[in-house]
Every structure is written in structure tokens, then in C-alpha cells.
């Protein structure tokens, strides 16, 4: 047997160390460096979207210009001016919040003050009504500005909706139920003012406007005896609302904004802020650094767009949000801003629950007008009034929960937390905003006591 000399031992050990270093280096490159060097470039990702027929610019999403003779935005802008916006917007919001809080708390002098407040804006409501008759609406927004786009009109529209809420209370309190119902209809049409906008903030604003209109319908039902004709008009206005296409368009706009953000970083600027020189070295380094972020961004945005119409409860059951959070690469600068998970699906389902539930409540008013009582079960509404009703609660996938309560009824959706709390809705919107606990009861409720 040959003896192992010291020299050979050193050489053998050196080879083993060298092989270990090579394996370690390959592991480091594969684990940490390859994501920054491999994958498709931004230009390649954009080319793939184009080839699949997906929009890659805001101009493609927005479409051609709308003639002034068809554009409701011009009339809404006159209404904004009549209300003194933007100068008087904060004053309006503070005043109306105080008045509505007084009215809800039952203060004795609350109603006269609310009536006087509404009378100051009598020239505004006819403008809202005129705008609602126009076939299209597009506000002057430079969507190519991305995150810097000015969306002041969204806040102004919310103020118009609040004004209509106040006017609805005044009309219903004075026994003019037909006028109150007409104002509810105007609120529903107002939500359509932003349905063509390719922005997620516009979409969320629209869902909040729809929920506000449905809240006014609840109040009108509670105030007095709505006629069958009035109930049918509101039912038809609710039926005309379509959210799926707007949700998808808004997410496509979100993706385009993300693409623009990547381009800005590569150019050395974010908006008007210079972050570095747009040199070849900068573009190479930033391109490599952002490569895993880009790959993740395009994959997840595609998934969000594909799932735009999937119910929130289904995505929640798949634990989709947790998967997104776990798979997001470190230092995903752009994805952290634009990849949201599926909270927007919950916002859409909330609006859908309000629409479906409001239509059921309107049908029950017609049933009551015909029989002097409410049905023992929702199935009875199939014959009277015989409207096409979607009885499904989007948050449960089952029928809305319905119970007779004395001479009235309780109808509710289980809400975003997907828990049945028995129709408990004692929290006000302000309380929910102050204490947004995941376990907070959030049933969406229609309650009639007479």
C-alpha cells in the first residue's frame, strides 16, 4: 500500500476546498444573483402584453374623446362651481358631518338646520339631474401622469352624493316620498359618472357611491310607503349598474401605472424627483436590481386581473393574500405599491351585496303593498312581484339571511368578515373607521319594523 504523503494530503484537501467554494458560489448565484440577471426585460414583458391584445397605455383604456354634447362631466363641473369647490369643499364637509351627526343623534333642532343647509344648494340638484341624462361622462384627467394624475373630481362627486343624502332626508321627513325616491335614483346614476375611468381609486369611489345610494334607499323605505312605480324605478336603476368591467379596467390601469413607474426609475426620475443620472451604468444596475420585482409584478397583476370577477370569499378560502405576501421578493419596490392582493374584490362584493339586498327590499315593499304583510320566505317574491332577483349573498355564496320580526323583517348579508353575527349593525361608519378590527361585526343589514 502506497503511503499518503503530506504533499498529496494538502493537494487533496485543496481540491476539496476548491470544489466546496465552487458549489457555494453556484448556490449564491442561483439563489441571490440569478433572479437579478435572468428573466424577461421590461420591454419584453410589454411586448408580450401587446401580443396578447392587452392594453399597455392609458390612451388605449380611456378610448376616443367624448363630444361635449354627450359629456355629463361638463355639467357636473358646473355643479362643483355652484358649490364653491375647491375653495369651500372643506367647509362643506365639516358642516354636513356636524349636521348629520346631530340628526342621527336625534337632537331637537337638527332637522330645521339640515333643511336650511340643503336650501342653500337648490341650484345644484337640477344640475345633477341634468347631468344624469347624458349618455357618457369623462372628466378632464391626464391619465398619462400615473400616480400624479389629478383626481379632485372624485372628492367633489362624494360631496354631491352627500348633498343628495341630506336632500333625501328632508324630502322624506316632509312626506314627499316620491321626491326622496327620485333623489335616491340620482345618487345611483351619479355613481356611473366614473365608470369609464381606468383607475382603482375611481373604482373604489364608485363602490362607495353605490353603497351610499343604497343606504338612502334603506332610509326611504323606512320613512314611508313607497309606491310600486317608485320601487320599480329604483330596481331598474340598480339593475343598470355593472361593476365587473370597471374592476377589470381599473386593474389594467394599475398595471399600466406600474409599468410607467418602472420606466421612471430606469430613467433616473420618479415624477419630478431626480434619483440618479440616467447613464448606461444606472440603467444596467437598476434593470438588474428590479428584474425579480418586475417578474413578480407582471405575474401577480395578471392573476389579479384574471380574478377580477372571482368572489372575495373564494379567494379568501384559497388564502390568496397570504400566498402573495409570502412570494413577494425582497425589496420589491414597485410591487409593494401596485400589487394589492384582493381587497378590491371585497369592495366590489360589498357593493354587489348592497345592490342585491336593496332590490330584495324593494320587492318586499311591493309584496307588502299587495298583501299588507311581508313574505314568510324570500322564495315568495318569485311570484309577487315576480322580478328577476339575485338572492345570493356574494360573501356567503348562499341566499341572504331573512327573518320575520314582528310586523317587519330582518334581511342581511354576512359581510366581509364572512361571519354571521345575526344581523348586528350597531356600529356607525365613523366607529368602524376608528376601530377597524378584523373581528368587528360587519353584517350588511336591511331592517323594517313596520
C-alpha positions as a Markdown table, in Angstrom:
| # | Residue | x | y | z |
|---|---|---|---|---|
| 1 | Unk | 0.0 | 0.0 | 0.0 |
| 2 | Unk | 1.3 | 3.4 | -1.0 |
| 3 | Unk | 1.8 | 5.9 | 1.8 |
| 4 | Unk | -0.2 | 9.2 | 1.7 |
| 5 | Unk | 2.4 | 11.9 | 1.7 |
| 6 | Unk | 1.9 | 15.3 | 3.4 |
| 7 | Unk | 2.1 | 17.0 | 0.0 |
| 8 | Unk | -0.6 | 14.8 | -1.5 |
| 9 | Unk | -2.8 | 15.4 | 1.5 |
| 10 | Unk | -2.5 | 19.1 | 1.1 |
| 11 | Unk | -3.4 | 18.8 | -2.6 |
| 12 | Unk | -6.4 | 16.6 | -1.9 |
| 13 | Unk | -7.6 | 19.0 | 0.8 |
| 14 | Unk | -7.1 | 22.0 | -1.5 |
| 15 | Unk | -9.2 | 20.3 | -4.2 |
| 16 | Unk | -12.0 | 19.6 | -1.8 |
| 17 | Unk | -12.0 | 23.2 | -0.5 |
| 18 | Unk | -12.0 | 24.4 | -4.1 |
| 19 | Unk | -15.0 | 22.2 | -5.0 |
| 20 | Unk | -16.8 | 23.4 | -1.9 |
| 21 | Unk | -16.2 | 27.0 | -2.9 |
| 22 | Unk | -17.4 | 26.4 | -6.4 |
| 23 | Unk | -20.6 | 24.7 | -5.1 |
| 24 | Unk | -21.1 | 27.6 | -2.6 |
| 25 | Unk | -20.6 | 30.2 | -5.4 |
| 26 | Unk | -23.0 | 28.5 | -7.7 |
| 27 | Unk | -25.6 | 28.3 | -4.9 |
| 28 | Unk | -25.2 | 32.0 | -4.1 |
| 29 | Unk | -25.5 | 32.9 | -7.8 |
| 30 | Unk | -28.6 | 30.7 | -8.2 |
| 31 | Unk | -30.2 | 31.9 | -5.0 |
| 32 | Unk | -29.4 | 35.6 | -4.9 |
| 33 | Unk | -27.9 | 36.8 | -8.2 |
| 34 | Unk | -29.7 | 34.8 | -10.9 |
| 35 | Unk | -33.1 | 36.5 | -10.2 |
| 36 | Unk | -31.4 | 39.8 | -10.9 |
| 37 | Unk | -29.7 | 38.6 | -14.1 |
| 38 | Unk | -32.3 | 36.3 | -15.6 |
| 39 | Unk | -35.9 | 36.8 | -16.5 |
| 40 | Unk | -37.5 | 39.0 | -19.2 |
| 41 | Unk | -36.7 | 42.6 | -19.5 |
| 42 | Unk | -39.4 | 45.3 | -19.1 |
| 43 | Unk | -39.5 | 45.8 | -22.9 |
| 44 | Unk | -40.1 | 42.0 | -23.4 |
| 45 | Unk | -42.9 | 41.9 | -20.8 |
| 46 | Unk | -44.6 | 44.9 | -22.5 |
| 47 | Unk | -44.2 | 43.2 | -25.9 |
| 48 | Unk | -45.9 | 40.0 | -24.5 |
| 49 | Unk | -48.8 | 42.1 | -23.3 |
| 50 | Unk | -49.2 | 43.7 | -26.7 |
| 51 | Unk | -49.1 | 40.4 | -28.5 |
| 52 | Unk | -51.8 | 39.0 | -26.2 |
| 53 | Unk | -54.0 | 42.0 | -27.0 |
| 54 | Unk | -53.8 | 43.6 | -23.6 |
| 55 | Unk | -53.6 | 47.5 | -23.3 |
| 56 | Unk | -50.2 | 48.9 | -22.4 |
| 57 | Unk | -51.1 | 52.6 | -22.4 |
| 58 | Unk | -53.8 | 54.7 | -20.6 |
| 59 | Unk | -54.9 | 56.0 | -24.0 |
| 60 | Unk | -55.9 | 52.5 | -25.1 |
| 61 | Unk | -58.0 | 52.1 | -21.9 |
| 62 | Unk | -59.7 | 55.5 | -22.0 |
| 63 | Unk | -60.7 | 55.4 | -25.6 |
| 64 | Unk | -61.6 | 58.3 | -28.0 |
| 65 | Unk | -62.7 | 61.7 | -26.9 |
| 66 | Unk | -66.4 | 62.3 | -25.9 |
| 67 | Unk | -68.2 | 65.1 | -27.7 |
| 68 | Unk | -69.2 | 67.9 | -25.3 |
| 69 | Unk | -72.9 | 67.4 | -26.3 |
| 70 | Unk | -72.7 | 63.9 | -24.7 |
| 71 | Unk | -70.4 | 64.6 | -21.8 |
| 72 | Unk | -72.0 | 64.8 | -18.4 |
| 73 | Unk | -68.7 | 65.9 | -16.8 |
| 74 | Unk | -69.2 | 69.4 | -18.1 |
| 75 | Unk | -72.5 | 69.7 | -16.2 |
| 76 | Unk | -71.1 | 68.1 | -13.1 |
| 77 | Unk | -68.3 | 70.7 | -13.2 |
| 78 | Unk | -70.9 | 73.5 | -13.2 |
| 79 | Unk | -72.4 | 71.8 | -10.1 |
| 80 | Unk | -68.9 | 71.8 | -8.5 |
| 81 | Unk | -68.6 | 75.5 | -9.2 |
| 82 | Unk | -72.1 | 76.3 | -7.8 |
| 83 | Unk | -70.9 | 74.6 | -4.5 |
| 84 | Unk | -67.9 | 76.8 | -4.4 |
| 85 | Unk | -65.3 | 74.0 | -4.9 |
| 86 | Unk | -62.5 | 73.7 | -4.5 |
| 87 | Unk | -62.3 | 76.7 | -2.1 |
| 88 | Unk | -65.4 | 75.7 | 0.1 |
| 89 | Unk | -65.0 | 71.9 | 0.0 |
| 90 | Unk | -63.5 | 71.5 | 3.5 |
| 91 | Unk | -66.1 | 73.9 | 4.9 |
| 92 | Unk | -68.9 | 71.9 | 3.3 |
| 93 | Unk | -67.6 | 68.6 | 4.6 |
| 94 | Unk | -67.2 | 69.8 | 8.1 |
| 95 | Unk | -70.6 | 71.4 | 8.2 |
| 96 | Unk | -72.5 | 68.5 | 6.7 |
| 97 | Unk | -70.8 | 66.0 | 9.0 |
| 98 | Unk | -71.9 | 68.0 | 12.0 |
| 99 | Unk | -75.5 | 68.3 | 10.8 |
| 100 | Unk | -75.8 | 64.6 | 10.0 |
| 101 | Unk | -74.3 | 63.7 | 13.4 |
| 102 | Unk | -76.9 | 65.9 | 15.1 |
| 103 | Unk | -79.7 | 64.4 | 13.1 |
| 104 | Unk | -78.7 | 60.8 | 13.7 |
| 105 | Unk | -78.4 | 61.5 | 17.5 |
| 106 | Unk | -81.9 | 62.9 | 17.5 |
| 107 | Unk | -81.2 | 66.5 | 18.5 |
| 108 | Unk | -84.4 | 68.6 | 18.5 |
| 109 | Unk | -83.1 | 71.4 | 16.3 |
| 110 | Unk | -81.2 | 69.1 | 13.9 |
| 111 | Unk | -83.9 | 68.8 | 11.2 |
| 112 | Unk | -84.5 | 72.6 | 10.7 |
| 113 | Unk | -80.8 | 73.2 | 10.4 |
| 114 | Unk | -80.4 | 70.4 | 7.9 |
| 115 | Unk | -83.4 | 71.7 | 5.8 |
| 116 | Unk | -81.8 | 75.2 | 5.8 |
| 117 | Unk | -78.5 | 73.8 | 4.8 |
| 118 | Unk | -80.0 | 71.9 | 1.8 |
| 119 | Unk | -81.9 | 75.0 | 0.7 |
| 120 | Unk | -78.5 | 76.8 | 0.2 |
| 121 | Unk | -77.8 | 74.4 | -2.7 |
| 122 | Unk | -81.1 | 74.3 | -4.6 |
| 123 | Unk | -79.4 | 75.4 | -7.8 |
| 124 | Unk | -77.0 | 72.3 | -7.6 |
| 125 | Unk | -79.6 | 69.5 | -7.6 |
| 126 | Unk | -81.1 | 70.4 | -11.0 |
| 127 | Unk | -77.6 | 70.3 | -12.5 |
| 128 | Unk | -77.0 | 66.8 | -11.1 |
| 129 | Unk | -80.4 | 65.8 | -12.6 |
| 130 | Unk | -79.4 | 67.3 | -16.0 |
| 131 | Unk | -76.0 | 65.5 | -15.9 |
| 132 | Unk | -77.7 | 62.2 | -15.1 |
| 133 | Unk | -79.5 | 62.3 | -18.5 |
| 134 | Unk | -76.3 | 62.5 | -20.5 |
| 135 | Unk | -75.2 | 59.2 | -22.1 |
| 136 | Unk | -71.5 | 59.4 | -21.2 |
| 137 | Unk | -69.1 | 61.1 | -18.7 |
| 138 | Unk | -65.4 | 61.8 | -18.8 |
| 139 | Unk | -63.6 | 64.3 | -16.6 |
| 140 | Unk | -60.5 | 66.1 | -17.8 |
| 141 | Unk | -57.8 | 64.0 | -16.3 |
| 142 | Unk | -54.3 | 63.4 | -17.7 |
| 143 | Unk | -54.1 | 59.7 | -17.1 |
| 144 | Unk | -50.6 | 59.5 | -18.5 |
| 145 | Unk | -49.4 | 61.2 | -15.3 |
| 146 | Unk | -49.9 | 57.9 | -13.5 |
| 147 | Unk | -49.8 | 58.4 | -9.7 |
| 148 | Unk | -49.6 | 62.1 | -10.2 |
| 149 | Unk | -52.9 | 62.3 | -12.1 |
| 150 | Unk | -55.3 | 64.9 | -10.5 |
| 151 | Unk | -58.4 | 63.2 | -9.3 |
| 152 | Unk | -60.1 | 66.1 | -7.4 |
| 153 | Unk | -63.4 | 65.4 | -9.1 |
| 154 | Unk | -63.7 | 62.2 | -7.0 |
| 155 | Unk | -63.9 | 64.1 | -3.8 |
| 156 | Unk | -66.4 | 66.6 | -5.4 |
| 157 | Unk | -68.6 | 63.7 | -6.5 |
| 158 | Unk | -68.7 | 62.3 | -3.0 |
| 159 | Unk | -69.8 | 65.8 | -1.8 |
| 160 | Unk | -72.6 | 65.8 | -4.4 |
| 161 | Unk | -73.7 | 62.4 | -3.1 |
| 162 | Unk | -73.7 | 63.7 | 0.5 |
| 163 | Unk | -75.8 | 66.7 | -0.6 |
| 164 | Unk | -78.3 | 64.3 | -2.2 |
| 165 | Unk | -78.4 | 62.2 | 1.0 |
| 166 | Unk | -79.3 | 65.3 | 3.0 |
| 167 | Unk | -82.0 | 66.3 | 0.5 |
| 168 | Unk | -83.4 | 62.8 | 0.6 |
| 169 | Unk | -83.8 | 63.1 | 4.4 |
| 170 | Unk | -85.5 | 66.5 | 4.0 |
| 171 | Unk | -88.0 | 65.3 | 1.4 |
| 172 | Unk | -88.8 | 62.0 | 3.2 |
| 173 | Unk | -89.2 | 63.9 | 6.5 |
| 174 | Unk | -91.7 | 66.2 | 4.8 |
| 175 | Unk | -93.7 | 63.3 | 3.4 |
| 176 | Unk | -92.6 | 63.8 | -0.1 |
| 177 | Unk | -91.6 | 60.2 | -0.6 |
| 178 | Unk | -91.7 | 60.3 | -4.4 |
| 179 | Unk | -89.2 | 63.2 | -4.4 |
| 180 | Unk | -87.0 | 61.3 | -1.9 |
| 181 | Unk | -87.0 | 58.2 | -4.1 |
| 182 | Unk | -86.1 | 60.3 | -7.2 |
| 183 | Unk | -83.1 | 61.7 | -5.3 |
| 184 | Unk | -82.0 | 58.1 | -4.5 |
| 185 | Unk | -82.2 | 57.3 | -8.2 |
| 186 | Unk | -80.0 | 60.4 | -8.9 |
| 187 | Unk | -77.4 | 59.1 | -6.4 |
| 188 | Unk | -77.3 | 55.7 | -8.2 |
| 189 | Unk | -76.8 | 57.5 | -11.6 |
| 190 | Unk | -74.1 | 59.7 | -10.0 |
| 191 | Unk | -72.0 | 56.6 | -9.3 |
| 192 | Unk | -71.9 | 55.9 | -13.1 |
| 193 | Unk | -70.0 | 59.2 | -13.6 |
| 194 | Unk | -66.7 | 57.4 | -13.1 |
| 195 | Unk | -67.4 | 54.0 | -14.6 |
| 196 | Unk | -65.1 | 54.5 | -17.5 |
| 197 | Unk | -62.1 | 55.6 | -15.5 |
| 198 | Unk | -59.1 | 53.3 | -15.6 |
| 199 | Unk | -58.0 | 53.9 | -12.0 |
| 200 | Unk | -58.5 | 51.8 | -8.9 |
| 201 | Unk | -59.3 | 54.9 | -6.8 |
| 202 | Unk | -62.1 | 55.8 | -9.2 |
| 203 | Unk | -63.4 | 52.2 | -8.9 |
| 204 | Unk | -63.4 | 52.3 | -5.1 |
| 205 | Unk | -65.0 | 55.7 | -5.1 |
| 206 | Unk | -67.8 | 54.3 | -7.4 |
| 207 | Unk | -68.4 | 51.4 | -5.0 |
| 208 | Unk | -68.7 | 53.8 | -2.1 |
| 209 | Unk | -71.2 | 56.0 | -4.0 |
| 210 | Unk | -73.3 | 52.9 | -4.8 |
| 211 | Unk | -73.3 | 51.9 | -1.1 |
| 212 | Unk | -74.3 | 55.5 | -0.1 |
| 213 | Unk | -77.2 | 55.4 | -2.6 |
| 214 | Unk | -78.4 | 52.0 | -1.2 |
| 215 | Unk | -78.2 | 53.5 | 2.3 |
| 216 | Unk | -80.6 | 56.3 | 1.1 |
| 217 | Unk | -82.9 | 53.7 | -0.3 |
| 218 | Unk | -83.0 | 52.0 | 3.1 |
| 219 | Unk | -83.9 | 55.3 | 4.7 |
| 220 | Unk | -86.6 | 56.0 | 2.1 |
| 221 | Unk | -88.2 | 52.6 | 2.7 |
| 222 | Unk | -88.2 | 53.2 | 6.4 |
| 223 | Unk | -89.7 | 56.7 | 6.2 |
| 224 | Unk | -92.9 | 55.9 | 4.3 |
| 225 | Unk | -95.0 | 53.9 | 1.9 |
| 226 | Unk | -93.1 | 53.7 | -1.4 |
| 227 | Unk | -95.3 | 53.1 | -4.4 |
| 228 | Unk | -94.8 | 50.1 | -6.8 |
| 229 | Unk | -93.9 | 52.5 | -9.5 |
| 230 | Unk | -91.2 | 54.2 | -7.4 |
| 231 | Unk | -89.9 | 50.8 | -6.3 |
| 232 | Unk | -89.6 | 49.6 | -9.8 |
| 233 | Unk | -87.7 | 52.7 | -11.0 |
| 234 | Unk | -85.1 | 52.2 | -8.2 |
| 235 | Unk | -85.0 | 48.4 | -9.0 |
| 236 | Unk | -84.3 | 49.3 | -12.7 |
| 237 | Unk | -81.6 | 51.8 | -11.7 |
| 238 | Unk | -79.9 | 49.2 | -9.6 |
| 239 | Unk | -80.1 | 46.6 | -12.4 |
| 240 | Unk | -78.3 | 49.1 | -14.8 |
| 241 | Unk | -75.2 | 49.1 | -12.6 |
| 242 | Unk | -72.3 | 46.9 | -13.9 |
| 243 | Unk | -69.1 | 46.6 | -11.9 |
| 244 | Unk | -67.2 | 43.7 | -13.4 |
| 245 | Unk | -65.9 | 45.5 | -16.5 |
| 246 | Unk | -64.9 | 48.6 | -14.4 |
| 247 | Unk | -63.0 | 46.5 | -11.9 |
| 248 | Unk | -61.0 | 44.8 | -14.7 |
| 249 | Unk | -60.3 | 48.1 | -16.4 |
| 250 | Unk | -59.1 | 49.7 | -13.2 |
| 251 | Unk | -56.7 | 46.8 | -12.6 |
| 252 | Unk | -55.4 | 47.1 | -16.1 |
| 253 | Unk | -54.8 | 50.8 | -15.4 |
| 254 | Unk | -53.0 | 49.8 | -12.2 |
| 255 | Unk | -50.7 | 47.6 | -14.3 |
| 256 | Unk | -50.0 | 50.4 | -16.8 |
| 257 | Unk | -49.2 | 52.8 | -13.9 |
| 258 | Unk | -46.7 | 50.2 | -12.6 |
| 259 | Unk | -45.1 | 49.9 | -16.0 |
| 260 | Unk | -44.7 | 53.7 | -16.0 |
| 261 | Unk | -43.1 | 53.6 | -12.6 |
| 262 | Unk | -40.5 | 51.1 | -13.8 |
| 263 | Unk | -39.7 | 53.3 | -16.8 |
| 264 | Unk | -39.3 | 56.4 | -14.5 |
| 265 | Unk | -36.9 | 54.5 | -12.2 |
| 266 | Unk | -34.9 | 53.3 | -15.2 |
| 267 | Unk | -34.7 | 56.9 | -16.5 |
| 268 | Unk | -33.4 | 58.2 | -13.1 |
| 269 | Unk | -36.5 | 60.0 | -12.1 |
| 270 | Unk | -39.7 | 59.4 | -10.1 |
| 271 | Unk | -42.1 | 62.1 | -11.1 |
| 272 | Unk | -40.3 | 65.4 | -10.9 |
| 273 | Unk | -37.7 | 64.0 | -8.5 |
| 274 | Unk | -34.3 | 63.1 | -9.9 |
| 275 | Unk | -32.9 | 59.9 | -8.2 |
| 276 | Unk | -29.7 | 59.5 | -10.3 |
| 277 | Unk | -28.1 | 60.1 | -13.6 |
| 278 | Unk | -29.8 | 58.1 | -16.5 |
| 279 | Unk | -26.4 | 56.7 | -17.5 |
| 280 | Unk | -25.9 | 53.3 | -19.1 |
| 281 | Unk | -24.4 | 52.1 | -15.9 |
| 282 | Unk | -27.5 | 53.3 | -14.0 |
| 283 | Unk | -29.9 | 51.6 | -16.4 |
| 284 | Unk | -27.9 | 48.3 | -16.2 |
| 285 | Unk | -27.8 | 48.3 | -12.4 |
| 286 | Unk | -31.4 | 49.4 | -11.9 |
| 287 | Unk | -32.6 | 47.0 | -14.6 |
| 288 | Unk | -30.9 | 44.1 | -12.9 |
| 289 | Unk | -32.0 | 45.2 | -9.5 |
| 290 | Unk | -35.6 | 45.5 | -10.5 |
| 291 | Unk | -35.8 | 42.3 | -12.6 |
| 292 | Unk | -37.2 | 40.0 | -9.8 |
| 293 | Unk | -39.7 | 42.7 | -8.8 |
| 294 | Unk | -40.8 | 43.1 | -12.5 |
| 295 | Unk | -41.3 | 39.3 | -12.9 |
| 296 | Unk | -43.4 | 39.2 | -9.7 |
| 297 | Unk | -45.3 | 42.3 | -10.6 |
| 298 | Unk | -46.4 | 41.1 | -14.1 |
| 299 | Unk | -47.3 | 37.6 | -12.8 |
| 300 | Unk | -49.4 | 38.9 | -9.8 |
| 301 | Unk | -51.1 | 41.7 | -11.8 |
| 302 | Unk | -52.2 | 39.1 | -14.4 |
| 303 | Unk | -53.6 | 37.0 | -11.6 |
| 304 | Unk | -55.4 | 40.0 | -10.1 |
| 305 | Unk | -56.9 | 40.9 | -13.5 |
| 306 | Unk | -57.9 | 37.3 | -14.2 |
| 307 | Unk | -59.6 | 37.1 | -10.8 |
| 308 | Unk | -61.3 | 40.4 | -11.0 |
| 309 | Unk | -64.7 | 38.8 | -11.0 |
| 310 | Unk | -64.0 | 35.9 | -8.6 |
| 311 | Unk | -65.9 | 36.4 | -5.3 |
| 312 | Unk | -63.8 | 37.5 | -2.3 |
| 313 | Unk | -65.0 | 34.5 | -0.3 |
| 314 | Unk | -63.4 | 32.1 | -2.8 |
| 315 | Unk | -60.1 | 34.0 | -2.8 |
| 316 | Unk | -60.1 | 34.1 | 1.0 |
| 317 | Unk | -60.7 | 30.3 | 1.1 |
| 318 | Unk | -57.6 | 29.9 | -1.2 |
| 319 | Unk | -55.6 | 32.0 | 1.3 |
| 320 | Unk | -54.6 | 34.1 | -1.8 |
| 321 | Unk | -53.5 | 37.1 | 0.2 |
| 322 | Unk | -51.1 | 35.1 | 2.3 |
| 323 | Unk | -49.6 | 33.5 | -0.8 |
| 324 | Unk | -49.0 | 36.9 | -2.3 |
| 325 | Unk | -47.2 | 38.2 | 0.8 |
| 326 | Unk | -45.0 | 35.1 | 1.1 |
| 327 | Unk | -44.0 | 35.1 | -2.5 |
| 328 | Unk | -43.2 | 38.8 | -2.9 |
| 329 | Unk | -39.4 | 39.2 | -3.4 |
| 330 | Unk | -37.3 | 41.3 | -1.0 |
| 331 | Unk | -37.0 | 45.0 | -2.0 |
| 332 | Unk | -40.0 | 44.7 | -4.3 |
| 333 | Unk | -40.2 | 48.5 | -4.6 |
| 334 | Unk | -42.9 | 48.7 | -7.3 |
| 335 | Unk | -44.9 | 45.6 | -6.4 |
| 336 | Unk | -45.4 | 46.8 | -2.8 |
| 337 | Unk | -47.2 | 49.8 | -4.3 |
| 338 | Unk | -49.2 | 48.3 | -7.0 |
| 339 | Unk | -49.9 | 44.6 | -6.1 |
| 340 | Unk | -52.7 | 44.9 | -3.6 |
| 341 | Unk | -54.0 | 41.3 | -3.1 |
| 342 | Unk | -57.7 | 41.0 | -3.4 |
| 343 | Unk | -59.2 | 43.7 | -1.2 |
| 344 | Unk | -60.8 | 45.3 | -4.3 |
| 345 | Unk | -62.8 | 42.1 | -4.8 |
| 346 | Unk | -64.2 | 42.6 | -1.3 |
| 347 | Unk | -65.1 | 46.2 | -2.2 |
| 348 | Unk | -66.9 | 45.0 | -5.3 |
| 349 | Unk | -68.8 | 42.3 | -3.4 |
| 350 | Unk | -69.8 | 44.8 | -0.8 |
| 351 | Unk | -71.4 | 47.0 | -3.5 |
| 352 | Unk | -73.0 | 43.9 | -5.1 |
| 353 | Unk | -74.4 | 42.8 | -1.7 |
| 354 | Unk | -75.9 | 46.3 | -1.3 |
| 355 | Unk | -77.4 | 46.2 | -4.8 |
| 356 | Unk | -78.9 | 42.7 | -4.5 |
| 357 | Unk | -80.2 | 43.3 | -1.0 |
| 358 | Unk | -81.7 | 46.7 | -1.9 |
| 359 | Unk | -83.5 | 45.0 | -4.8 |
| 360 | Unk | -84.9 | 42.4 | -2.5 |
| 361 | Unk | -86.0 | 45.0 | 0.0 |
| 362 | Unk | -87.8 | 47.0 | -2.8 |
| 363 | Unk | -89.5 | 43.8 | -4.0 |
| 364 | Unk | -90.7 | 43.2 | -0.4 |
| 365 | Unk | -92.2 | 46.7 | -0.4 |
| 366 | Unk | -94.2 | 45.8 | -3.5 |
| 367 | Unk | -95.2 | 42.4 | -1.9 |
| 368 | Unk | -96.4 | 44.3 | 1.2 |
| 369 | Unk | -98.3 | 46.8 | -0.9 |
| 370 | Unk | -100.2 | 43.9 | -2.4 |
| 371 | Unk | -100.7 | 41.7 | 0.7 |
| 372 | Unk | -100.4 | 44.1 | 3.7 |
| 373 | Unk | -97.6 | 41.8 | 5.0 |
| 374 | Unk | -94.1 | 40.7 | 4.2 |
| 375 | Unk | -93.4 | 37.2 | 2.8 |
| 376 | Unk | -92.6 | 34.3 | 5.1 |
| 377 | Unk | -89.6 | 33.4 | 2.9 |
| 378 | Unk | -87.7 | 35.0 | 0.0 |
| 379 | Unk | -89.0 | 32.4 | -2.4 |
| 380 | Unk | -92.4 | 34.0 | -2.2 |
| 381 | Unk | -91.0 | 37.0 | -4.1 |
| 382 | Unk | -90.8 | 34.9 | -7.3 |
| 383 | Unk | -94.5 | 35.3 | -7.8 |
| 384 | Unk | -95.0 | 38.8 | -6.3 |
| 385 | Unk | -93.7 | 41.0 | -7.7 |
| 386 | Unk | -92.0 | 38.4 | -10.0 |
| 387 | Unk | -88.9 | 40.5 | -10.6 |
| 388 | Unk | -85.6 | 38.9 | -11.6 |
| 389 | Unk | -83.8 | 39.0 | -8.2 |
| 390 | Unk | -80.4 | 37.7 | -7.3 |
| 391 | Unk | -81.0 | 36.3 | -3.8 |
| 392 | Unk | -77.3 | 35.3 | -3.4 |
| 393 | Unk | -75.2 | 37.0 | -0.8 |
| 394 | Unk | -71.8 | 37.3 | -2.5 |
| 395 | Unk | -70.0 | 36.9 | 0.8 |
| 396 | Unk | -71.6 | 33.6 | 1.7 |
| 397 | Unk | -72.5 | 32.1 | -1.7 |
| 398 | Unk | -75.9 | 31.3 | -0.2 |
| 399 | Unk | -79.2 | 33.2 | -0.1 |
| 400 | Unk | -79.4 | 36.4 | 2.0 |
| 401 | Unk | -80.5 | 35.6 | 5.6 |
| 402 | Unk | -84.1 | 36.6 | 6.1 |
| 403 | Unk | -86.2 | 36.5 | 9.3 |
| 404 | Unk | -89.6 | 37.9 | 10.1 |
| 405 | Unk | -89.5 | 40.2 | 13.1 |
| 406 | Unk | -93.0 | 41.1 | 14.4 |
| 407 | Unk | -94.7 | 43.1 | 11.6 |
| 408 | Unk | -91.4 | 43.7 | 9.9 |
| 409 | Unk | -88.4 | 41.8 | 8.9 |
| 410 | Unk | -84.6 | 41.4 | 9.1 |
| 411 | Unk | -82.6 | 40.9 | 5.9 |
| 412 | Unk | -78.8 | 40.7 | 5.9 |
| 413 | Unk | -75.5 | 39.7 | 4.2 |
| 414 | Unk | -72.8 | 38.3 | 6.4 |
| 415 | Unk | -70.3 | 40.9 | 5.2 |
| 416 | Unk | -66.6 | 41.0 | 4.5 |
| 417 | Unk | -65.5 | 39.1 | 7.7 |
| 418 | Unk | -67.6 | 36.2 | 6.4 |
| 419 | Unk | -69.2 | 35.6 | 9.8 |
| 420 | Unk | -72.9 | 35.6 | 10.6 |
| 421 | Unk | -73.4 | 38.0 | 13.5 |
| 422 | Unk | -77.1 | 37.7 | 13.4 |
| 423 | Unk | -77.7 | 41.0 | 11.6 |
| 424 | Unk | -75.9 | 43.1 | 14.1 |
| 425 | Unk | -75.0 | 46.5 | 12.7 |
| 426 | Unk | -74.8 | 48.8 | 15.8 |
| 427 | Unk | -71.5 | 50.3 | 14.7 |
| 428 | Unk | -71.7 | 53.6 | 12.7 |
| 429 | Unk | -69.4 | 54.1 | 9.7 |
| 430 | Unk | -67.4 | 56.6 | 11.8 |
| 431 | Unk | -67.0 | 54.0 | 14.6 |
| 432 | Unk | -65.9 | 51.4 | 12.1 |
| 433 | Unk | -63.3 | 53.8 | 10.7 |
| 434 | Unk | -61.9 | 54.4 | 14.2 |
| 435 | Unk | -61.8 | 50.8 | 15.2 |
| 436 | Unk | -61.2 | 48.7 | 12.0 |
| 437 | Unk | -60.8 | 45.4 | 13.8 |
| 438 | Unk | -60.9 | 42.2 | 11.6 |
| 439 | Unk | -63.4 | 40.7 | 14.0 |
| 440 | Unk | -65.8 | 43.7 | 14.0 |
| 441 | Unk | -69.3 | 42.8 | 13.1 |
| 442 | Unk | -70.0 | 43.9 | 9.6 |
| 443 | Unk | -73.3 | 42.4 | 8.6 |
| 444 | Unk | -74.9 | 44.4 | 5.8 |
| 445 | Unk | -78.5 | 44.9 | 7.1 |
| 446 | Unk | -82.0 | 45.9 | 5.9 |
| 447 | Unk | -84.3 | 46.2 | 8.9 |
| 448 | Unk | -88.0 | 47.0 | 8.7 |
| 449 | Unk | -90.1 | 47.4 | 11.8 |
| 450 | Unk | -93.5 | 48.2 | 10.3 |
